[in-house]
Amino acid sequence: PDTPWYIMAVAGFFVFLGVNIMGYRVIQTMGTDIAKIDFHTAYCVEFASTISVVLATLIKVPVSTTHCQVGAIVFVGAVSQGRDNVDLGLFGKIG
């Protein structure tokens, strides 16, 4: 059965609240703490994450898009800036 509209509204409100209260920490962690992300690196991260999700969908493997984003940041950051410039300890805490 479909989820009632009021459940969706409450869930949407809490997502809105979480993004506005704690979203800056997620953005900082993803964009600077794991690896420094600039415009070009961000494009590669989005591309790698998209490819991962599409391939997983094609082979019918459920994946978390957030985990794909984090993995793409680590991979692209390591390739573009060197493995020493990626905080693998923080990556381990997220996973």
N, C-alpha and C positions, 0 to 999 in steps of 0.2 A: 504493500500500500504506500501511497504518497505520504511524505512527511507533512504534517499540518503547517499552515502558513505561520502561525504564531511561534512555533518551534523554530522555524527558519528565521523569523524576525528577531527572536531573542539571540540566536546563534550569530546572526549578522551584526547585532548590536555589540556583542562581546568581541567579535573580531575587530570591529571599528574601535572599540575601547582599547583593546590590546595594541593595535597598530599605533594609536595616538599616544598611549602612555609608554610603551616599551619599544616601539618600532625603531627608534633611533639607535638602540643598542644592537638590534639585529643588523641594521644597515652598517653600523660601525664594525661589528664583528665580521660580517661577510665582505665588506669593502676595504677594510684596512687592517684588521687584526690577523686574519688568516693569511692574507697576501694583499699587497697593494694593488688595487684595481684602478686602471685608467680607462679611458673611452675605448681604446683598441682592445685591451684585455677583456673588458666587459662584453664586447661583441663576440669575442672568441668563446667566452664562458657561456653566453646564451646559446650560441651555436652548438657547442659541445653538449650542453644540457638538453637541448631540443633533440639532437640526434640520439642521445641516450634514451630519452623517453619514447621517441618514435620507434626505435629498434626494440625496446622492451615491449611496447604495445603490439608490435607485429608478431613477436614470438609469444605473446600472451603471458608475459611475466609482470605481475603488479609491482610497480616501483613508486617510491615517494619522489615527487618532483623537487621537494626541498632538499632531499639527500642528493639528488642528481645535481642540483645547483652547487651544493657544498663540494661535492666530488669534482665538479668541473672547475671550481675556483682553485682547488688544490692542484689539480692536474695542469691547468693552463698557467697558474702561477709558477709552478715548478719548472715547466717547459720554458716560459718566457723570462723568468727572473732568476732561475736557479733554485735548486731544492733547499738551499740554506735560507732563502728568503720566504719560505712557507713555514708557518707555525704549526708543525705536526702535532705538538702537544695539545694545542687548542682544537685541532681537527679530531684528535682522539676523544676529547671530552664531548664533542658534538655528536659523533657517531653513536 
